[in-house]
Each structure stands twice: as structure tokens, then as C-alpha cells.
Amino acid sequence: MCLVWVCDQEEQVIATWQAPGSCPYCGGTIIGADVKRACRLCFVPVCFSGRRRTLRCSLCNRQVEG
């Protein structure tokens, strides 16, 4: 008997904008984004989380807390 756990998480960027300030790590510009996530189990959507705002540096791609 074999049990295979197949799950996936898909992220879709809805909107982006340039946030004020600069990255504390490298000094690059900060890009804000609205992201919508969907969790899937065996290619069937299980849950959708609402829109989440994230702030990331455009140079080093680190997530910045704001």
C-alpha cells in the first residue's frame, strides 16, 4: 500500500505599487503587492485565502515588514 500526498499552493498577484522608503538590507526600492492564495489537494481547490498585502525589495527580493 502506498500513500501519496499531493498538495500545491498557488499565488496570484492582483496588483502592485511602489511603496515609500527603501530596503534596510540593500537600499533598493520597495514594491508592494496584493496576493491571492489558493491551496489545492490533488488538483482540487481546498481553500482560498483572501487578499494579502506583501512588501518586497525589488533588488534582493526579501520580504520587508512595514
All heavy atoms as TSV, in Angstrom:
chain	resi	resn	atom	element	x	y	z
A	1	MET	N	N	0.846	-1.171	0.000
A	1	MET	CA	C	0.000	0.000	0.000
A	1	MET	C	C	0.895	1.239	0.000
A	1	MET	O	O	1.848	1.327	0.752
A	1	MET	CB	C	-0.899	-0.029	1.228
A	1	MET	CG	C	-1.827	1.118	1.309
A	1	MET	SD	S	-2.911	0.864	2.719
A	1	MET	CE	C	-4.128	2.042	2.347
A	2	CYS	N	N	0.547	2.176	-0.830
A	2	CYS	CA	C	1.337	3.396	-0.954
A	2	CYS	C	C	0.420	4.598	-0.784
A	2	CYS	O	O	-0.654	4.672	-1.373
A	2	CYS	CB	C	2.008	3.430	-2.316
A	2	CYS	SG	S	3.005	4.887	-2.575
A	3	LEU	N	N	0.842	5.543	0.020
A	3	LEU	CA	C	0.075	6.766	0.250
A	3	LEU	C	C	0.851	7.938	-0.328
A	3	LEU	O	O	2.002	8.168	0.023
A	3	LEU	CB	C	-0.158	6.981	1.748
A	3	LEU	CG	C	-0.904	8.242	2.132
A	3	LEU	CD1	C	-2.337	8.194	1.601
A	3	LEU	CD2	C	-0.911	8.414	3.631
A	4	VAL	N	N	0.243	8.637	-1.243
A	4	VAL	CA	C	0.881	9.783	-1.876
A	4	VAL	C	C	0.103	11.029	-1.492
A	4	VAL	O	O	-1.108	11.097	-1.678
A	4	VAL	CB	C	0.911	9.635	-3.408
A	4	VAL	CG1	C	1.530	10.856	-4.048
A	4	VAL	CG2	C	1.670	8.387	-3.797
A	5	TRP	N	N	0.802	12.015	-0.945
A	5	TRP	CA	C	0.180	13.268	-0.524
A	5	TRP	C	C	0.564	14.331	-1.547
A	5	TRP	O	O	1.708	14.740	-1.635
A	5	TRP	CB	C	0.686	13.648	0.861
A	5	TRP	CG	C	0.038	14.848	1.427
A	5	TRP	CD1	C	0.506	16.120	1.369
A	5	TRP	CD2	C	-1.185	14.917	2.138
A	5	TRP	NE1	N	-0.342	16.978	2.003
A	5	TRP	CE2	C	-1.403	16.262	2.481
A	5	TRP	CE3	C	-2.133	13.990	2.513
A	5	TRP	CZ2	C	-2.520	16.674	3.191
A	5	TRP	CZ3	C	-3.231	14.406	3.212
A	5	TRP	CH2	C	-3.417	15.726	3.545
A	6	VAL	N	N	-0.399	14.757	-2.331
A	6	VAL	CA	C	-0.140	15.743	-3.368
A	6	VAL	C	C	-0.868	17.025	-2.996
A	6	VAL	O	O	-2.088	17.068	-2.940
A	6	VAL	CB	C	-0.630	15.252	-4.745
A	6	VAL	CG1	C	-0.359	16.303	-5.802
A	6	VAL	CG2	C	0.026	13.940	-5.102
A	7	CYS	N	N	-0.097	18.059	-2.715
A	7	CYS	CA	C	-0.700	19.345	-2.404
A	7	CYS	C	C	0.104	20.441	-3.098
A	7	CYS	O	O	1.275	20.275	-3.403
A	7	CYS	CB	C	-0.793	19.585	-0.910
A	7	CYS	SG	S	0.785	19.611	-0.085
A	8	ASP	N	N	-0.545	21.548	-3.331
A	8	ASP	CA	C	0.064	22.647	-4.056
A	8	ASP	C	C	-0.506	23.948	-3.513
A	8	ASP	O	O	-1.627	23.986	-3.017
A	8	ASP	CB	C	-0.260	22.513	-5.547
A	8	ASP	CG	C	0.425	23.559	-6.391
A	8	ASP	OD1	O	1.486	24.050	-5.974
A	8	ASP	OD2	O	-0.097	23.871	-7.475
A	9	GLN	N	N	0.279	24.994	-3.590
A	9	GLN	CA	C	-0.189	26.302	-3.176
A	9	GLN	C	C	0.094	27.273	-4.310
A	9	GLN	O	O	1.238	27.444	-4.718
A	9	GLN	CB	C	0.514	26.754	-1.899
A	9	GLN	CG	C	-0.027	28.041	-1.354
A	9	GLN	CD	C	0.602	28.370	-0.010
A	9	GLN	OE1	O	1.569	27.765	0.399
A	9	GLN	NE2	N	0.040	29.332	0.661
A	10	GLU	N	N	-0.941	27.886	-4.811
A	10	GLU	CA	C	-0.814	28.808	-5.940
A	10	GLU	C	C	-1.022	30.231	-5.462
A	10	GLU	O	O	-1.942	30.508	-4.711
A	10	GLU	CB	C	-1.868	28.455	-6.987
A	10	GLU	CG	C	-1.845	29.326	-8.202
A	10	GLU	CD	C	-2.922	28.917	-9.187
A	10	GLU	OE1	O	-3.015	27.733	-9.513
A	10	GLU	OE2	O	-3.689	29.805	-9.590
A	11	GLU	N	N	-0.140	31.125	-5.900
A	11	GLU	CA	C	-0.260	32.539	-5.570
A	11	GLU	C	C	-0.495	33.326	-6.850
A	11	GLU	O	O	0.155	33.073	-7.859
A	11	GLU	CB	C	1.004	33.052	-4.888
A	11	GLU	CG	C	1.214	32.539	-3.502
A	11	GLU	CD	C	2.416	33.177	-2.832
A	11	GLU	OE1	O	3.232	33.807	-3.523
A	11	GLU	OE2	O	2.536	33.033	-1.616
A	12	GLN	N	N	-1.412	34.268	-6.785
A	12	GLN	CA	C	-1.708	35.112	-7.935
A	12	GLN	C	C	-1.592	36.564	-7.499
A	12	GLN	O	O	-2.234	36.993	-6.547
A	12	GLN	CB	C	-3.114	34.825	-8.440
A	12	GLN	CG	C	-3.514	35.659	-9.628
A	12	GLN	CD	C	-4.933	35.369	-10.059
A	12	GLN	OE1	O	-5.678	34.696	-9.376
A	12	GLN	NE2	N	-5.305	35.899	-11.198
A	13	VAL	N	N	-0.749	37.325	-8.192
A	13	VAL	CA	C	-0.568	38.745	-7.889
A	13	VAL	C	C	-1.696	39.516	-8.551
A	13	VAL	O	O	-1.907	39.426	-9.758
A	13	VAL	CB	C	0.801	39.244	-8.392
A	13	VAL	CG1	C	0.939	40.730	-8.150
A	13	VAL	CG2	C	1.916	38.481	-7.708
A	14	ILE	N	N	-2.434	40.281	-7.742
A	14	ILE	CA	C	-3.579	41.031	-8.249
A	14	ILE	C	C	-3.168	42.445	-8.646
A	14	ILE	O	O	-3.534	42.927	-9.710
A	14	ILE	CB	C	-4.698	41.062	-7.192
A	14	ILE	CG1	C	-5.155	39.636	-6.908
A	14	ILE	CG2	C	-5.855	41.916	-7.655
A	14	ILE	CD1	C	-6.077	39.521	-5.744
A	15	ALA	N	N	-2.392	43.110	-7.808
A	15	ALA	CA	C	-1.969	44.489	-8.089
A	15	ALA	C	C	-0.609	44.744	-7.454
A	15	ALA	O	O	-0.257	44.136	-6.445
A	15	ALA	CB	C	-2.987	45.477	-7.546
A	16	THR	N	N	0.176	45.638	-8.055
A	16	THR	CA	C	1.466	46.036	-7.494
A	16	THR	C	C	1.564	47.560	-7.465
A	16	THR	O	O	0.902	48.239	-8.248
A	16	THR	CB	C	2.655	45.483	-8.313
A	16	THR	OG1	O	2.575	45.991	-9.629
A	16	THR	CG2	C	2.664	43.977	-8.329
A	17	TRP	N	N	2.383	48.072	-6.569
A	17	TRP	CA	C	2.618	49.510	-6.465
A	17	TRP	C	C	3.983	49.728	-5.821
A	17	TRP	O	O	4.536	48.829	-5.197
A	17	TRP	CB	C	1.515	50.194	-5.660
A	17	TRP	CG	C	1.526	49.844	-4.212
A	17	TRP	CD1	C	2.145	50.524	-3.214
A	17	TRP	CD2	C	0.906	48.726	-3.588
A	17	TRP	NE1	N	1.945	49.896	-2.010
A	17	TRP	CE2	C	1.180	48.786	-2.207
A	17	TRP	CE3	C	0.133	47.670	-4.045
A	17	TRP	CZ2	C	0.741	47.832	-1.312
A	17	TRP	CZ3	C	-0.315	46.731	-3.155
A	17	TRP	CH2	C	-0.015	46.829	-1.802
A	18	GLN	N	N	4.531	50.922	-5.986
A	18	GLN	CA	C	5.800	51.266	-5.369
A	18	GLN	C	C	5.527	51.870	-4.000
A	18	GLN	O	O	4.825	52.873	-3.881
A	18	GLN	CB	C	6.582	52.242	-6.226
A	18	GLN	CG	C	7.955	52.527	-5.672
A	18	GLN	CD	C	8.801	53.351	-6.621
A	18	GLN	OE1	O	8.389	53.656	-7.716
A	18	GLN	NE2	N	9.973	53.703	-6.166
A	19	ALA	N	N	6.073	51.246	-2.977
A	19	ALA	CA	C	5.877	51.701	-1.610
A	19	ALA	C	C	6.945	52.738	-1.249
A	19	ALA	O	O	8.044	52.718	-1.802
A	19	ALA	CB	C	5.958	50.517	-0.653
A	20	PRO	N	N	6.638	53.645	-0.332
A	20	PRO	CA	C	7.639	54.637	0.073
A	20	PRO	C	C	8.745	53.995	0.918
A	20	PRO	O	O	8.521	53.013	1.607
A	20	PRO	CB	C	6.835	55.640	0.895
A	20	PRO	CG	C	5.654	54.878	1.372
A	20	PRO	CD	C	5.358	53.853	0.323
A	21	GLY	N	N	9.927	54.559	0.836
A	21	GLY	CA	C	11.051	54.071	1.624
A	21	GLY	C	C	11.996	53.225	0.797
A	21	GLY	O	O	11.860	53.088	-0.414
A	22	SER	N	N	12.997	52.665	1.480
A	22	SER	CA	C	13.978	51.817	0.819
A	22	SER	C	C	14.230	50.578	1.673
A	22	SER	O	O	13.910	50.549	2.861
A	22	SER	CB	C	15.283	52.577	0.586
A	22	SER	OG	O	15.829	52.981	1.814
A	23	CYS	N	N	14.828	49.572	1.060
A	23	CYS	CA	C	15.104	48.304	1.736
A	23	CYS	C	C	16.184	48.508	2.801
A	23	CYS	O	O	17.224	49.109	2.525
A	23	CYS	CB	C	15.561	47.275	0.704
A	23	CYS	SG	S	16.031	45.685	1.413
A	24	PRO	N	N	15.974	48.007	4.029
A	24	PRO	CA	C	17.000	48.161	5.063
A	24	PRO	C	C	18.214	47.266	4.839
A	24	PRO	O	O	19.256	47.480	5.448
A	24	PRO	CB	C	16.265	47.775	6.350
A	24	PRO	CG	C	15.137	46.925	5.912
A	24	PRO	CD	C	14.760	47.390	4.546
A	25	TYR	N	N	18.114	46.254	3.971
A	25	TYR	CA	C	19.212	45.321	3.732
A	25	TYR	C	C	20.154	45.809	2.628
A	25	TYR	O	O	21.360	45.779	2.778
A	25	TYR	CB	C	18.670	43.941	3.370
A	25	TYR	CG	C	17.763	43.379	4.423
A	25	TYR	CD1	C	16.387	43.315	4.202
A	25	TYR	CD2	C	18.254	42.934	5.645
A	25	TYR	CE1	C	15.540	42.815	5.159
A	25	TYR	CE2	C	17.415	42.433	6.613
A	25	TYR	CZ	C	16.064	42.367	6.375
A	25	TYR	OH	O	15.221	41.877	7.327
A	26	CYS	N	N	19.579	46.239	1.473
A	26	CYS	CA	C	20.434	46.598	0.339
A	26	CYS	C	C	20.189	48.009	-0.182
A	26	CYS	O	O	20.944	48.482	-1.019
A	26	CYS	CB	C	20.234	45.599	-0.794
A	26	CYS	SG	S	18.615	45.700	-1.575
A	27	GLY	N	N	19.137	48.684	0.264
A	27	GLY	CA	C	18.861	50.041	-0.169
A	27	GLY	C	C	18.033	50.141	-1.443
A	27	GLY	O	O	17.880	51.221	-1.986
A	28	GLY	N	N	17.511	49.029	-1.933
A	28	GLY	CA	C	16.694	49.032	-3.150
A	28	GLY	C	C	15.296	49.573	-2.891
A	28	GLY	O	O	14.904	49.833	-1.757
A	29	THR	N	N	14.533	49.736	-3.962
A	29	THR	CA	C	13.161	50.228	-3.831
A	29	THR	C	C	12.247	49.109	-3.352
A	29	THR	O	O	12.485	47.930	-3.616
A	29	THR	CB	C	12.646	50.771	-5.175
A	29	THR	OG1	O	12.708	49.730	-6.142
A	29	THR	CG2	C	13.461	51.945	-5.640
A	30	ILE	N	N	11.183	49.489	-2.667
A	30	ILE	CA	C	10.234	48.519	-2.125
A	30	ILE	C	C	8.997	48.486	-3.001
A	30	ILE	O	O	8.440	49.526	-3.351
A	30	ILE	CB	C	9.863	48.870	-0.672
A	30	ILE	CG1	C	11.112	48.783	0.208
A	30	ILE	CG2	C	8.782	47.947	-0.147
A	30	ILE	CD1	C	10.889	49.166	1.630
A	31	ILE	N	N	8.579	47.282	-3.369
A	31	ILE	CA	C	7.396	47.065	-4.193
A	31	ILE	C	C	6.337	46.383	-3.337
A	31	ILE	O	O	6.603	45.379	-2.680
A	31	ILE	CB	C	7.727	46.171	-5.409
A	31	ILE	CG1	C	8.846	46.774	-6.245
A	31	ILE	CG2	C	6.484	45.928	-6.243
A	31	ILE	CD1	C	8.506	48.085	-6.898
A	32	GLY	N	N	5.136	46.939	-3.305
A	32	GLY	CA	C	4.020	46.336	-2.595
A	32	GLY	C	C	3.163	45.546	-3.566
A	32	GLY	O	O	3.085	45.867	-4.754
A	33	ALA	N	N	2.525	44.482	-3.071
A	33	ALA	CA	C	1.692	43.650	-3.936
A	33	ALA	C	C	0.508	43.098	-3.155
A	33	ALA	O	O	0.627	42.773	-1.974
A	33	ALA	CB	C	2.498	42.500	-4.513
A	34	ASP	N	N	-0.638	43.010	-3.818
A	34	ASP	CA	C	-1.793	42.298	-3.288
A	34	ASP	C	C	-1.749	40.893	-3.863
A	34	ASP	O	O	-1.709	40.715	-5.082
A	34	ASP	CB	C	-3.104	42.974	-3.702
A	34	ASP	CG	C	-3.344	44.273	-2.971
A	34	ASP	OD1	O	-2.779	44.444	-1.882
A	34	ASP	OD2	O	-4.105	45.102	-3.477
A	35	VAL	N	N	-1.740	39.879	-2.984
A	35	VAL	CA	C	-1.580	38.493	-3.411
A	35	VAL	C	C	-2.788	37.682	-2.953
A	35	VAL	O	O	-3.238	37.811	-1.814
A	35	VAL	CB	C	-0.283	37.885	-2.816
A	35	VAL	CG1	C	-0.127	36.443	-3.216
A	35	VAL	CG2	C	0.921	38.687	-3.243
A	36	LYS	N	N	-3.293	36.832	-3.839
A	36	LYS	CA	C	-4.401	35.933	-3.523
A	36	LYS	C	C	-3.861	34.509	-3.575
A	36	LYS	O	O	-3.203	34.124	-4.540
A	36	LYS	CB	C	-5.509	36.117	-4.554
A	36	LYS	CG	C	-6.713	35.252	-4.352
A	36	LYS	CD	C	-7.746	35.599	-5.402
A	36	LYS	CE	C	-8.613	34.438	-5.719
A	36	LYS	NZ	N	-9.545	34.722	-6.795
A	37	ARG	N	N	-4.099	33.709	-2.525
A	37	ARG	CA	C	-3.573	32.348	-2.443
A	37	ARG	C	C	-4.687	31.321	-2.547
A	37	ARG	O	O	-5.801	31.542	-2.087
A	37	ARG	CB	C	-2.856	32.123	-1.123
A	37	ARG	CG	C	-1.544	32.789	-1.046
A	37	ARG	CD	C	-0.828	32.365	0.190
A	37	ARG	NE	N	0.488	32.974	0.235
A	37	ARG	CZ	C	1.290	32.897	1.264
A	37	ARG	NH1	N	0.926	32.259	2.334
A	37	ARG	NH2	N	2.478	33.474	1.216
A	38	ALA	N	N	-4.341	30.169	-3.131
A	38	ALA	CA	C	-5.262	29.043	-3.228
A	38	ALA	C	C	-4.495	27.768	-2.895
A	38	ALA	O	O	-3.463	27.492	-3.489
A	38	ALA	CB	C	-5.860	28.945	-4.613
A	39	CYS	N	N	-4.993	26.995	-1.935
A	39	CYS	CA	C	-4.397	25.707	-1.583
A	39	CYS	C	C	-5.150	24.606	-2.327
A	39	CYS	O	O	-6.377	24.621	-2.392
A	39	CYS	CB	C	-4.484	25.464	-0.085
A	39	CYS	SG	S	-3.560	26.639	0.891
A	40	ARG	N	N	-4.403	23.652	-2.869
A	40	ARG	CA	C	-5.016	22.565	-3.636
A	40	ARG	C	C	-4.533	21.225	-3.087
A	40	ARG	O	O	-3.382	21.064	-2.727
A	40	ARG	CB	C	-4.652	22.679	-5.105
A	40	ARG	CG	C	-5.157	23.932	-5.738
A	40	ARG	CD	C	-4.633	24.053	-7.142
A	40	ARG	NE	N	-4.996	25.335	-7.714
A	40	ARG	CZ	C	-5.962	25.488	-8.609
A	40	ARG	NH1	N	-6.628	24.457	-9.035
A	40	ARG	NH2	N	-6.249	26.682	-9.059
A	41	LEU	N	N	-5.430	20.265	-3.087
A	41	LEU	CA	C	-5.125	18.896	-2.693
A	41	LEU	C	C	-5.549	17.996	-3.844
A	41	LEU	O	O	-6.742	17.924	-4.173
A	41	LEU	CB	C	-5.859	18.521	-1.413
A	41	LEU	CG	C	-5.677	17.104	-0.908
A	41	LEU	CD1	C	-4.214	16.863	-0.545
A	41	LEU	CD2	C	-6.553	16.853	0.293
A	42	CYS	N	N	-4.609	17.358	-4.471
A	42	CYS	CA	C	-4.859	16.514	-5.656
A	42	CYS	C	C	-5.572	17.313	-6.742
A	42	CYS	O	O	-6.571	16.861	-7.316
A	42	CYS	CB	C	-5.647	15.272	-5.295
A	42	CYS	SG	S	-4.749	14.148	-4.238
A	43	PHE	N	N	-5.096	18.532	-7.006
A	43	PHE	CA	C	-5.598	19.422	-8.048
A	43	PHE	C	C	-7.024	19.901	-7.822
A	43	PHE	O	O	-7.647	20.443	-8.714
A	43	PHE	CB	C	-5.484	18.762	-9.428
A	43	PHE	CG	C	-4.099	18.275	-9.712
A	43	PHE	CD1	C	-3.801	16.926	-9.716
A	43	PHE	CD2	C	-3.077	19.184	-9.946
A	43	PHE	CE1	C	-2.518	16.482	-9.972
A	43	PHE	CE2	C	-1.791	18.744	-10.206
A	43	PHE	CZ	C	-1.506	17.389	-10.218
A	44	VAL	N	N	-7.560	19.714	-6.626
A	44	VAL	CA	C	-8.892	20.199	-6.273
A	44	VAL	C	C	-8.715	21.351	-5.286
A	44	VAL	O	O	-8.050	21.185	-4.257
A	44	VAL	CB	C	-9.749	19.082	-5.633
A	44	VAL	CG1	C	-11.104	19.607	-5.198
A	44	VAL	CG2	C	-9.893	17.918	-6.588
A	45	PRO	N	N	-9.275	22.515	-5.571
A	45	PRO	CA	C	-9.137	23.645	-4.640
A	45	PRO	C	C	-9.757	23.328	-3.282
A	45	PRO	O	O	-10.911	22.910	-3.192
A	45	PRO	CB	C	-9.893	24.779	-5.322
A	45	PRO	CG	C	-10.060	24.369	-6.726
A	45	PRO	CD	C	-10.010	22.884	-6.766
A	46	VAL	N	N	-8.968	23.497	-2.233
A	46	VAL	CA	C	-9.441	23.200	-0.881
A	46	VAL	C	C	-9.830	24.484	-0.164
A	46	VAL	O	O	-10.895	24.565	0.430
A	46	VAL	CB	C	-8.358	22.445	-0.080
A	46	VAL	CG1	C	-8.801	22.219	1.351
A	46	VAL	CG2	C	-8.029	21.131	-0.745
A	47	CYS	N	N	-8.984	25.495	-0.223
A	47	CYS	CA	C	-9.288	26.748	0.450
A	47	CYS	C	C	-8.706	27.915	-0.331
A	47	CYS	O	O	-7.708	27.783	-1.026
A	47	CYS	CB	C	-8.753	26.743	1.879
A	47	CYS	SG	S	-6.964	26.759	1.973
A	48	PHE	N	N	-9.363	29.034	-0.210
A	48	PHE	CA	C	-8.882	30.277	-0.796
A	48	PHE	C	C	-8.704	31.271	0.335
A	48	PHE	O	O	-9.617	31.487	1.116
A	48	PHE	CB	C	-9.903	30.850	-1.791
A	48	PHE	CG	C	-10.094	30.003	-3.002
A	48	PHE	CD1	C	-11.161	29.135	-3.100
A	48	PHE	CD2	C	-9.209	30.083	-4.057
A	48	PHE	CE1	C	-11.343	28.364	-4.224
A	48	PHE	CE2	C	-9.374	29.311	-5.183
A	48	PHE	CZ	C	-10.447	28.448	-5.269
A	49	SER	N	N	-7.524	31.825	0.441
A	49	SER	CA	C	-7.344	32.875	1.438
A	49	SER	C	C	-7.526	34.214	0.746
A	49	SER	O	O	-7.287	34.352	-0.447
A	49	SER	CB	C	-5.958	32.776	2.091
A	49	SER	OG	O	-4.954	32.978	1.135
A	50	GLY	N	N	-7.946	35.175	1.491
A	50	GLY	CA	C	-8.234	36.487	0.941
A	50	GLY	C	C	-6.987	37.189	0.451
A	50	GLY	O	O	-5.886	36.643	0.441
A	51	ARG	N	N	-7.157	38.402	0.066
A	51	ARG	CA	C	-6.041	39.194	-0.430
A	51	ARG	C	C	-5.103	39.538	0.711
A	51	ARG	O	O	-5.535	39.881	1.799
A	51	ARG	CB	C	-6.566	40.447	-1.089
A	51	ARG	CG	C	-7.292	40.148	-2.358
A	51	ARG	CD	C	-8.040	41.308	-2.900
A	51	ARG	NE	N	-7.238	42.511	-3.033
A	51	ARG	CZ	C	-7.592	43.545	-3.753
A	51	ARG	NH1	N	-8.709	43.518	-4.421
A	51	ARG	NH2	N	-6.842	44.605	-3.816
A	52	ARG	N	N	-3.830	39.422	0.450
A	52	ARG	CA	C	-2.821	39.737	1.449
A	52	ARG	C	C	-1.838	40.725	0.848
A	52	ARG	O	O	-1.410	40.556	-0.284
A	52	ARG	CB	C	-2.095	38.470	1.867
A	52	ARG	CG	C	-1.201	38.673	3.068
A	52	ARG	CD	C	-0.485	37.415	3.386
A	52	ARG	NE	N	0.820	37.526	2.729
A	52	ARG	CZ	C	1.738	36.602	2.733
A	52	ARG	NH1	N	1.493	35.463	3.295
A	52	ARG	NH2	N	2.887	36.786	2.146
A	53	ARG	N	N	-1.488	41.739	1.586
A	53	ARG	CA	C	-0.526	42.725	1.107
A	53	ARG	C	C	0.861	42.328	1.564
A	53	ARG	O	O	1.079	42.037	2.730
A	53	ARG	CB	C	-0.872	44.110	1.623
A	53	ARG	CG	C	-2.150	44.609	1.038
A	53	ARG	CD	C	-2.440	46.020	1.434
A	53	ARG	NE	N	-3.621	46.448	0.685
A	53	ARG	CZ	C	-3.744	47.638	0.171
A	53	ARG	NH1	N	-2.804	48.524	0.339
A	53	ARG	NH2	N	-4.825	47.959	-0.492
A	54	THR	N	N	1.799	42.293	0.620
A	54	THR	CA	C	3.181	41.991	0.945
A	54	THR	C	C	4.071	43.114	0.437
A	54	THR	O	O	3.755	43.776	-0.543
A	54	THR	CB	C	3.640	40.669	0.301
A	54	THR	OG1	O	3.533	40.778	-1.112
A	54	THR	CG2	C	2.816	39.503	0.787
A	55	LEU	N	N	5.171	43.331	1.121
A	55	LEU	CA	C	6.170	44.319	0.716
A	55	LEU	C	C	7.476	43.577	0.467
A	55	LEU	O	O	7.968	42.864	1.341
A	55	LEU	CB	C	6.366	45.376	1.800
A	55	LEU	CG	C	5.151	46.232	2.134
A	55	LEU	CD1	C	5.457	47.114	3.338
A	55	LEU	CD2	C	4.752	47.071	0.954
A	56	ARG	N	N	8.044	43.728	-0.742
A	56	ARG	CA	C	9.286	43.060	-1.106
A	56	ARG	C	C	10.245	44.054	-1.740
A	56	ARG	O	O	9.835	44.994	-2.397
A	56	ARG	CB	C	9.038	41.927	-2.091
A	56	ARG	CG	C	8.290	40.779	-1.492
A	56	ARG	CD	C	8.498	39.536	-2.318
A	56	ARG	NE	N	7.984	38.375	-1.639
A	56	ARG	CZ	C	8.715	37.582	-0.875
A	56	ARG	NH1	N	9.984	37.820	-0.709
A	56	ARG	NH2	N	8.187	36.543	-0.293
A	57	CYS	N	N	11.543	43.792	-1.563
A	57	CYS	CA	C	12.574	44.611	-2.192
A	57	CYS	C	C	12.696	44.204	-3.657
A	57	CYS	O	O	12.619	43.019	-3.988
A	57	CYS	CB	C	13.903	44.410	-1.478
A	57	CYS	SG	S	15.262	45.292	-2.265
A	58	SER	N	N	12.890	45.184	-4.544
A	58	SER	CA	C	12.994	44.878	-5.966
A	58	SER	C	C	14.372	44.333	-6.341
A	58	SER	O	O	14.515	43.673	-7.365
A	58	SER	CB	C	12.692	46.120	-6.800
A	58	SER	OG	O	13.641	47.127	-6.524
A	59	LEU	N	N	15.405	44.560	-5.520
A	59	LEU	CA	C	16.749	44.078	-5.837
A	59	LEU	C	C	17.058	42.723	-5.205
A	59	LEU	O	O	17.448	41.783	-5.890
A	59	LEU	CB	C	17.803	45.096	-5.385
A	59	LEU	CG	C	17.822	46.424	-6.134
A	59	LEU	CD1	C	18.879	47.342	-5.542
A	59	LEU	CD2	C	18.094	46.187	-7.600
A	60	CYS	N	N	16.891	42.607	-3.879
A	60	CYS	CA	C	17.259	41.372	-3.198
A	60	CYS	C	C	16.072	40.419	-2.984
A	60	CYS	O	O	16.256	39.304	-2.520
A	60	CYS	CB	C	17.943	41.671	-1.863
A	60	CYS	SG	S	16.894	42.489	-0.647
A	61	ASN	N	N	14.858	40.852	-3.306
A	61	ASN	CA	C	13.626	40.047	-3.226
A	61	ASN	C	C	13.328	39.552	-1.803
A	61	ASN	O	O	12.648	38.558	-1.622
A	61	ASN	CB	C	13.681	38.883	-4.204
A	61	ASN	CG	C	12.300	38.384	-4.561
A	61	ASN	OD1	O	11.325	39.125	-4.459
A	61	ASN	ND2	N	12.206	37.147	-4.972
A	62	ARG	N	N	13.822	40.229	-0.791
A	62	ARG	CA	C	13.487	39.882	0.601
A	62	ARG	C	C	12.176	40.538	0.970
A	62	ARG	O	O	11.852	41.636	0.521
A	62	ARG	CB	C	14.560	40.376	1.561
A	62	ARG	CG	C	15.818	39.601	1.508
A	62	ARG	CD	C	16.709	40.045	2.637
A	62	ARG	NE	N	17.979	39.344	2.588
A	62	ARG	CZ	C	18.952	39.525	3.447
A	62	ARG	NH1	N	18.806	40.405	4.416
A	62	ARG	NH2	N	20.061	38.861	3.344
A	63	GLN	N	N	11.428	39.863	1.842
A	63	GLN	CA	C	10.183	40.436	2.332
A	63	GLN	C	C	10.510	41.447	3.415
A	63	GLN	O	O	11.275	41.172	4.338
A	63	GLN	CB	C	9.264	39.359	2.865
A	63	GLN	CG	C	7.901	39.906	3.220
A	63	GLN	CD	C	6.889	38.804	3.436
A	63	GLN	OE1	O	7.177	37.639	3.243
A	63	GLN	NE2	N	5.731	39.171	3.876
A	64	VAL	N	N	9.925	42.635	3.309
A	64	VAL	CA	C	10.185	43.725	4.245
A	64	VAL	C	C	8.938	43.918	5.095
A	64	VAL	O	O	7.821	43.962	4.567
A	64	VAL	CB	C	10.530	45.024	3.482
A	64	VAL	CG1	C	10.767	46.164	4.434
A	64	VAL	CG2	C	11.730	44.811	2.585
A	65	GLU	N	N	9.113	44.028	6.393
A	65	GLU	CA	C	7.976	44.281	7.271
A	65	GLU	C	C	7.709	45.771	7.309
A	65	GLU	O	O	8.621	46.576	7.397
A	65	GLU	CB	C	8.269	43.751	8.675
A	65	GLU	CG	C	8.435	42.260	8.719
A	65	GLU	CD	C	8.698	41.775	10.113
A	65	GLU	OE1	O	8.456	42.540	11.074
A	65	GLU	OE2	O	9.150	40.640	10.249
A	66	GLY	N	N	6.435	46.120	7.230
A	66	GLY	CA	C	6.146	47.543	7.191
A	66	GLY	C	C	5.111	47.992	8.091
A	66	GLY	O	O	4.252	47.796	8.667
